[in-house]
Amino acid sequence: MSQTIADYYVQQGREEGREEGRQEFLLTQLEHRFGVLPPPARQKLLAIRDPASLRDLTIRLLDAKSLEELGFN
């Protein structure tokens, strides 16, 4: 079965929604653990689009002792 243009855009919307959800989850977790993020760190997080990078950051957050350890300096 071929994908219609509408199906394509629905799929794109779902992927963007998942990405935004991961970013929001990470933002909540980072701020709970380290306090309000400085604007450059927040911008850096929101610039991450790759799902694998977001998952990796989620895992690394579990053991991180600082924002710097996560690359948010």
Secondary structure, DSSP 8 states (H G I E B T S, - for coil): ----HHHHHHHHHHHHHHHHHHHHHHHHHHHHHH-S--HHHHHHHHH---HHHHHHHHHHHTT-SSTGGGT--
